[in-house]
Amino acid sequence: MDKNLTKQDRIAGGFYGLLIGDALGVPYEFYEAEKLPPYEEIEMIPPAGFRKTYPEVEAGTWSDDGAQALCLLESLLNQKGFSLEDFSDALVSWYEDGVWAVDGEVFDVGIQTAYALRGYKNGLLPEECGMLNPDGKGNGALMRVLPLVLWHSVHGSTDKEQRTKALVEDAHRQCLITHGHVCNQVCCALYCLAAQELMEGLEAADAVEAALAALRTIYQDLPEYEQELEWAIRPDQPWEGTGTGYVVDCLRSAFMILLQASGYEDGVKRAVLLGNDTDTTACVAGGLLGIRYGVQGIPDRWMSMLREREKAEALLKRCLEKA
């Protein structure tokens, strides 16, 4: 890993890494792996003859993944920390009014997320909404969680133990509005801690191991969470995944790619080529890869194609400003 990368390089890398990974995966969403173009032809504009999943969506457009992540980051900056109520309101503004959606057009909404947000609009508490489907384990909370790491790395505690505990708590709580099951909470927490370790310059395998050790320590007093970590996520087994929308598989796919990839571009292409939930796998993996390789590791051709980049850049600049 490049030790010359600054924290700002890594934060910008994570920020754009998730947005560009998302946008790269959008045209290929729901395709089975064997029906995708070859590795060298995975681009924001698919090869001639390939039928995009969303024909009307222009290349370089992030989906619900990126939009919800931007909602989370803006809420953190406005509230100077995580507020479940404000974040829930922000998600409703995205869902109903297209806030942070490119062109204000919401073209891809998870079933569980839509159901939960309708419940919130009808007067349910956020904590109740995420349990309307009590067994729901889609990746809709995992895909948006990375801004917590970016925010805490600038605005959180300078004491790492305190920052780690706060990050885990926030990772759990941001799930509650749409994906309340403890499995989602644990996946988001482990992902955030791995990203935090990458932010500090650890190699990929070391970052995942350090994150796991820290989370196991925290979960010693939370047996329900500890059981979910050990029995559902299975962290002692090799990190392998198939790119589906199941939250555990999404996390395992992202870690697999992080450990195997030779760089950002290689990693997000690998993510797309798993097929299935291509935009979210590339978004979740892309955030980690962006932190690991820095914003300089993201291809210029993709950065230049990202739509509404100026709007996103303004939010990133706010995040980088230490209060």
Long-range contacts (C-beta under 8 A, 24 or more apart in sequence): 1-201, 1-202, 1-203, 1-292, 2-293, 2-294, 3-201, 5-201, 5-294, 5-296, 7-153, 7-154, 7-199, 8-320, 9-294, 9-295, 9-296, 10-198, 10-199, 10-290, 10-291, 10-292, 10-294, 11-150, 11-153, 11-154, 11-199, 11-291, 11-316, 11-319, 11-320, 12-290, 12-294, 12-295, 12-316, 12-320, 13-264, 13-289, 13-290, 13-291, 13-292, 13-293, 13-294, 13-295, 13-296, 13-297, 13-298, 14-146, 14-149, 14-150, 14-195, 14-199, 14-287, 14-288, 14-290, 14-291, 15-73, 15-147, 15-150, 15-290, 15-295, 15-312, 15-316, 15-319, 16-290, 16-295, 16-298, 16-303, 16-306, 16-312, 16-316, 17-264, 17-268, 17-286, 17-287, 17-288, 17-289, 17-290, 17-291, 17-295, 17-298, 18-65, 18-66, 18-69, 18-146, 18-283, 18-284, 18-286, 18-287, 18-290, 19-62, 19-66, 19-69, 19-283, 19-306, 19-312, 20-268, 20-286, 20-290, 20-298, 20-302, 20-303, 20-306, 21-268, 21-271, 21-279, 21-282, 21-283, 21-284, 21-285, 21-286, 21-287, 21-289, 21-290, 22-62, 22-63, 22-65, 22-66, 22-143, 22-279, 22-280, 22-282, 22-283, 22-286, 23-59, 23-60, 23-61, 23-62, 23-63, 23-66, 23-279, 23-302, 23-305, 23-306, 23-307, 24-268, 24-269, 24-272, 24-279, 24-282, 24-286, 24-302, 25-268, 25-271, 25-272, 25-278, 25-279, 25-280, 25-281, 25-282, 25-283, 26-53, 26-54, 26-57, 26-61, 26-62, 26-63, 26-108, 26-278, 26-279, 27-52, 27-53, 27-54, 27-57, 27-59, 28-52, 28-53, 28-272, 28-275, 28-278, 28-279, 29-53, 29-54, 29-63, 29-108, 29-277, 29-278, 29-279, 30-276, 30-277, 30-278, 31-275, 31-276, 31-278, 32-275, 32-276, 33-243, 33-273, 33-274, 33-275, 33-276, 34-275, 35-275, 36-272, 36-273, 36-275, 39-269, 39-273, 42-269, 42-272, 42-273, 44-302, 44-305, 54-107, 54-108, 56-107, 57-107, 58-307, 59-305, 60-302, 60-305, 60-306, 60-307, 61-102, 61-103, 61-307, 62-102, 62-306, 62-307, 63-107, 63-108, 63-279, 64-94, 64-101, 64-106, 64-108, 64-109, 64-110, 64-113, 64-140, 64-143, 65-143, 65-144, 65-279, 65-280, 65-283, 66-100, 66-283, 67-94, 67-99, 67-100, 67-101, 67-102, 67-106, 68-94, 68-100, 68-140, 68-143, 68-144, 69-143, 69-144, 69-145, 69-146, 69-147, 69-283, 70-100, 70-147, 70-312, 70-315, 71-99, 71-100, 71-144, 72-144, 72-145, 72-147, 72-148, 72-174, 73-147, 73-150, 73-151, 73-315, 73-319, 74-100, 74-315, 76-147, 76-148, 76-151, 76-155, 77-151, 77-315, 77-318, 77-319, 80-155, 80-323, 81-155, 82-148, 82-170, 82-173, 82-174, 84-126, 84-127, 84-173, 84-174, 84-176, 84-177, 85-126, 87-174, 87-177, 88-120, 88-126, 88-129, 88-177, 91-117, 91-120, 91-177, 91-178, 92-117, 92-120, 92-121, 96-121, 102-307, 102-308, 103-307, 103-308, 108-279, 110-138, 110-140, 110-178, 110-245, 111-138, 112-136, 112-138, 112-140, 112-178, 112-179, 113-138, 113-140, 113-178, 113-179, 116-177, 116-178, 116-179, 117-177, 117-178, 120-177, 126-176, 126-177, 127-176, 127-180, 129-176, 129-177, 129-178, 129-180, 130-175, 130-176, 130-177, 130-178, 130-179, 130-180, 130-181, 131-180, 131-181, 134-180, 134-181, 135-181, 136-179, 136-180, 136-181, 136-184, 137-179, 137-181, 137-183, 137-184, 137-246, 137-247, 137-248, 138-179, 138-245, 138-246, 138-247, 139-245, 139-246, 139-247, 139-250, 139-251, 139-277, 139-280, 139-284, 140-178, 140-179, 141-174, 141-175, 141-178, 141-179, 141-184, 141-185, 141-188, 141-247, 142-184, 142-187, 142-188, 142-191, 142-247, 142-250, 142-251, 142-280, 142-284, 143-250, 143-280, 143-283, 143-284, 144-174, 145-171, 145-174, 145-175, 145-188, 145-191, 145-192, 146-191, 146-192, 146-195, 146-287, 147-319, 148-174, 148-192, 149-192, 149-195, 149-196, 149-199, 149-291, 150-319, 151-319, 152-196, 153-196, 153-199, 154-319, 154-320, 154-321, 154-322, 155-322, 155-323, 163-196, 164-193, 164-196, 164-214, 164-218, 165-218, 167-192, 167-193, 167-196, 168-192, 168-193, 168-215, 168-218, 179-247, 182-224, 182-225, 182-228, 183-228, 183-232, 183-233, 183-247, 183-248, 184-247, 185-225, 186-215, 186-225, 186-228, 186-229, 186-232, 186-233, 187-233, 187-247, 187-248, 187-250, 187-251, 189-215, 190-215, 190-229, 190-233, 190-235, 190-251, 191-251, 191-254, 191-284, 191-288, 194-255, 194-258, 194-288, 195-287, 195-288, 195-291, 198-288, 198-291, 198-292, 199-291, 204-258, 204-259, 204-292, 205-259, 208-239, 208-255, 208-258, 208-259, 241-274, 241-281, 242-274, 242-276, 243-271, 243-274, 243-275, 243-276, 243-277, 243-278, 243-281, 244-276, 244-277, 245-276, 245-277, 245-280, 250-277, 250-280, 250-281, 250-284, 251-284, 253-281, 253-284, 253-285, 254-281, 254-284, 254-285, 254-288, 257-281, 257-285, 257-289, 258-285, 258-288, 258-289, 258-292, 261-285, 261-289, 263-289, 263-293, 263-297, 264-289, 264-290, 264-292, 264-293, 264-297, 264-298, 264-299, 265-297, 265-298, 265-299, 265-302
